[in-house]
Amino acid sequence: MAPTEWYRVYLAAPEEVEIEGLESFEKQTCRNRCTISGTKDKCTMYEGIMLSVPVKKVEHKQLTRDIEISYQSRWQHQHWISLVSTYKNTPYFDYYEEFFKPFYEKEYRFLWDFNSEIHETIMALMRNERPSEVSLQKSAFSYRCTADWRGEDLNRFFGDGKSILDELFEYGPETTDHLR
């Protein structure tokens, strides 16, 4: 559930964006984290809620596609409760809930598979299509960004870093037009 700005870049030139599965996994990045909007605080500023998918111990230079998800904690339940409480009053949550709930019920072995299926679901919903079962065998999801953002301040590239879900649940099938 990448940042909104990542999707803006992706939609502008999808042929120039690849998500690389053969790179060495970088800890503490948006590969296994996202920030969703939270509730308003006392100063009427929005607080973000960081959602992180826990991964099993990462070996030195382990490939991103080989990173395994850890289920030692109840992160799926916690994520789903956060999504519901954050987005339940948005215009499109009721329409899209059924497409996201399965990600928090099924156990995925690899982070790559989890991220790939969520990305394909988000793209289908933004195209106003009904998401289908994603074929993980297809090589179309071999993504690598042409820019190298490792070690950089992602705010420089992705603004506030809020997840695409903020836009999707607010604008529904008009999300793509809104991002452009």
C-alpha positions, 0 to 999 in steps of 0.5 A: 500500500505504497505512498500516494506519490509513488502511485502518482509517479507510477501512473505518469510513466508505468513503463519506466517503473519497476519494483525490483525483487532481486535487490537486497532487502532494505530494512525499515522502508516502505517495502513492509511499511505504510502510513495511513491517515489517523484521526485528528489530534487536539491541534486538528493536525492528522496523525499517521498510523504506521502499519508494518508487516513483520518479517522473519530474520533477514540475512545479509543481502537477502533478496527482497522476493525471498523475505518471509512474513512472520506471524508471531504477532497478531499483526493482521488483526491489528492492521485490519482494525486500524483500516476499519477504524480509519476508513469506515466513514469514507465514501468508498470503504464499504465498496472496497472492504471485501477486496482488502479483508482477505489480505488480513485473513490469508497467511502469505509466506512471502512479503513479495506475494503479499505486496504484489497482490495488494498492488494488483488489487489497488490498480484494478480498483483504480481502473474501476475493474473487479480484482481477480486472483493474481497470477504470481507466476507472471513476470510483469511484477518485476518492478524496480524504480529507475531512481534509487531511493535507498538512504534518502529522505522519502518525504522528498520523493513521496510528500507526507508518505500517506498510503494510496488507501487514503485516496482510494477510499476517498475518491474510489474509481476517480482516484486515478483522475485525482492523482493525475 
